């Protein structure tokens, strides 16, 4: 067993507690955020001990979850949001259990890196993440567009009106894989080569 049973059980228990609370707080559409989908994929990956699942999720989550962590840490250290996106974590109107469970954003990057270090890196991951985006983002665009899940309608949860909506959607489906998923894949390929060289 390459992933300790205690980690599998702990993550699974947190997901079981997290799902109904998030559903009640934010609604069903919230589970189409890539970070929330990632919780479910990671749970499956832990039990299956599958390098592809972790590589897939790393290509889509590492950058954004790391930025979340930087902003969250910035507030704790300096009292200021250096990037933004974690304001709700300090909002007393958001129930404390929701905010505590949202700390999964901070835990996810080191967990993904640790799992890949432990299991290996699968270079197909970024392609699976691209396919995921091609399926999920159009759903976000049409279903409850007012929530702008994954910024399918515009950046920073504000619908954009600079270009026609379908042009924005098409650009999103091309630019994000090329600017985020593939570079993350190249970084992970380099990093795992370093790990192997040092072992």
Secondary structure as the mmCIF struct_conf table of DSSP 4:
data_model
#
loop_
_struct_conf.conf_type_id
_struct_conf.id
_struct_conf.beg_label_comp_id
_struct_conf.beg_label_asym_id
_struct_conf.beg_label_seq_id
_struct_conf.end_label_comp_id
_struct_conf.end_label_asym_id
_struct_conf.end_label_seq_id
BEND BEND1 UNK A 3 UNK A 3
HELX_RH_AL_P HELX_RH_AL_P1 UNK A 5 UNK A 26
HELX_RH_3T_P HELX_RH_3T_P1 UNK A 28 UNK A 32
BEND BEND2 UNK A 33 UNK A 33
HELX_RH_AL_P HELX_RH_AL_P2 UNK A 34 UNK A 48
TURN_TY1_P TURN_TY1_P1 UNK A 49 UNK A 49
HELX_RH_AL_P HELX_RH_AL_P3 UNK A 51 UNK A 78
BEND BEND3 UNK A 79 UNK A 80
BEND BEND4 UNK A 82 UNK A 83
BEND BEND5 UNK A 85 UNK A 85
HELX_RH_3T_P HELX_RH_3T_P2 UNK A 87 UNK A 90
TURN_TY1_P TURN_TY1_P2 UNK A 92 UNK A 93
BEND BEND6 UNK A 94 UNK A 94
HELX_RH_AL_P HELX_RH_AL_P4 UNK A 96 UNK A 101
TURN_TY1_P TURN_TY1_P3 UNK A 102 UNK A 103
HELX_RH_AL_P HELX_RH_AL_P5 UNK A 104 UNK A 119
TURN_TY1_P TURN_TY1_P4 UNK A 123 UNK A 124
HELX_RH_AL_P HELX_RH_AL_P6 UNK A 125 UNK A 142
TURN_TY1_P TURN_TY1_P5 UNK A 143 UNK A 144
HELX_RH_3T_P HELX_RH_3T_P3 UNK A 145 UNK A 147
HELX_RH_3T_P HELX_RH_3T_P4 UNK A 149 UNK A 151
BEND BEND7 UNK A 152 UNK A 154
HELX_RH_3T_P HELX_RH_3T_P5 UNK A 155 UNK A 157
BEND BEND8 UNK A 162 UNK A 163
HELX_RH_AL_P HELX_RH_AL_P7 UNK A 165 UNK A 176
HELX_RH_PI_P HELX_RH_PI_P1 UNK A 177 UNK A 181
HELX_RH_AL_P HELX_RH_AL_P8 UNK A 182 UNK A 198
#
